[in-house]
């Protein structure tokens, strides 16, 4: 039952942030649709793990125009954050980082928010200009 929960819950946005890769795939994507053929969420934002296969992504777009933000866009800030964490651990001693942390962490979060806003606005603007083309894969 837990492997199909995404097909039973109706939501404004479905954000799988874990789970099994390829959970929505070429053979079961129709299960994500309600009886009237509309998707059970207005958008899918893949938080991680390639939850939706390329075949299912294309089929959901062609069948009902469902926008799907791929994991490589949705989780980009997580990757950047990890990189900044690793960089800080390489160049700073623990005491230096602890002293810098009150300024460093808010600066990183502000930068991540700005980057996420920029990418999301560009993806959505492109989608509005070309509504017949699926979001980048």
C-alpha positions in Angstrom: 0.0 0.0 0.0 2.8 2.5 0.8 4.2 2.0 -2.8 1.0 3.4 -4.3 0.1 6.1 -1.8 1.0 8.8 -4.4 -1.9 7.4 -6.5 -4.5 7.7 -3.7 -3.8 11.2 -2.3 -5.2 14.3 -3.9 -3.0 17.4 -3.4 -2.2 20.8 -4.9 1.4 19.7 -5.3 3.0 16.3 -5.1 6.6 16.5 -3.8 8.2 13.0 -3.6 11.3 13.7 -1.5 12.3 10.1 -1.2 10.8 6.7 -2.1 11.7 4.4 -4.9 13.1 5.5 -8.2 10.7 4.9 -11.1 7.7 4.7 -8.8 5.6 6.3 -11.5 6.7 4.7 -14.8 5.6 3.9 -18.3 3.3 1.0 -17.2 1.5 2.7 -14.2 1.4 6.4 -14.9 -2.4 6.3 -15.5 -2.8 5.3 -11.8 -1.8 8.9 -10.9 -5.0 10.2 -12.7 -8.4 10.6 -11.1 -11.4 8.8 -12.6 -12.2 11.9 -14.7 -8.7 11.8 -16.2 -7.2 14.8 -14.4 -4.0 14.3 -12.4 -4.3 13.9 -8.6 -2.0 16.9 -8.2 -1.6 20.1 -10.2 2.2 19.7 -10.3 4.9 17.1 -9.4 8.1 18.5 -7.9 10.6 15.6 -7.7 12.6 16.2 -4.5 14.9 13.2 -5.2 15.4 9.8 -6.6 14.1 10.0 -10.2 10.6 9.2 -8.9 9.0 9.6 -12.4 10.5 7.9 -15.4 11.0 9.8 -18.7 8.3 7.7 -20.3 5.8 8.5 -17.5 6.8 12.2 -17.5 6.1 12.5 -21.2 2.8 10.5 -21.0 1.5 12.6 -18.1 2.3 15.8 -20.0 0.7 14.6 -23.2 -2.4 13.2 -21.5 -3.2 16.0 -19.2 -0.5 18.7 -19.4 0.9 17.9 -16.0 4.0 20.0 -15.2 6.8 18.0 -13.6 9.8 19.7 -12.1 12.6 17.1 -12.4 14.8 16.2 -9.5 17.9 17.8 -11.0 16.1 21.2 -10.8 14.1 20.6 -7.6 17.1 19.4 -5.6 19.8 21.6 -7.0 20.1 23.7 -3.8 20.7 20.5 -1.8 23.6 19.7 -4.0 25.0 23.2 -3.8 24.6 23.3 0.0 26.5 20.0 0.3 29.3 21.4 -1.9 29.5 24.5 0.3 29.6 22.4 3.4 32.4 20.3 2.0 34.4 23.4 0.9 34.0 24.9 4.4 35.3 21.7 6.0 38.3 21.7 3.7 39.4 25.3 4.2 38.3 26.0 7.8 39.3 24.4 11.1 36.3 23.5 13.3 36.9 26.5 15.6 37.0 28.8 12.6 33.8 27.4 11.2 32.0 27.7 14.6 33.0 31.4 14.8 32.0 32.0 11.2 28.8 30.0 11.3 26.3 32.8 12.5 27.1 34.8 9.4 28.0 32.0 7.0 24.8 29.9 7.3 22.3 32.8 6.7 24.4 33.9 3.7 24.3 30.4 2.2 20.6 30.2 2.8 20.0 33.6 1.2 22.0 32.6 -1.8 20.2 29.2 -2.2 16.8 31.0 -2.0 17.9 33.4 -4.7 19.2 30.6 -7.0 16.0 28.5 -6.4 13.8 31.5 -7.1 15.7 32.4 -10.3 15.6 28.8 -11.7 11.9 28.3 -10.8 10.9 31.6 -12.4 12.9 30.8 -15.5 11.4 27.3 -15.8 7.8 28.7 -15.3 8.4 31.6 -17.7 9.6 29.1 -20.4 6.6 26.9 -19.6 4.2 29.9 -20.1 5.8 30.8 -23.4 5.7 27.3 -24.7 2.8 25.5 -23.0 2.8 22.7 -25.5 6.4 21.7 -24.6 7.1 19.7 -21.5 9.3 21.2 -18.8 13.0 20.4 -19.2 14.0 16.8 -18.7 
